[in-house]
Amino acid sequence: MSVWVQEWRFIMARTVKVAKWGNNLGVRIPIDVARELRIKPKDSLKIINTDNQIILTVRPSKQERLEAFIDELVAAGIHPDE
């Protein structure tokens, strides 16, 4: 199944199998998807479950979050160096 989204970006839907890992369930992320989204082992993903859907989003690294926070401070006129 293929889907066109609002940004006119082509998305390929895939089917993956659910596996039991210890007391949890898991799915494998295909390597080409992981590369495109720059997901690496031990990265954190945010999971949202709603209306029979699971949505995974890549969580920014601590460094990326810190840089974004500093950018917000600077934009607000607060300079971390002072």
Secondary structure, DSSP 8 states (H G I E B T S, - for coil): -EEE-TT--EEE------EEETTEEE----HHHHHHHT--TT--EEEEEETTEEEEEE---HHHHHHHHHHHHHHTT--TT-
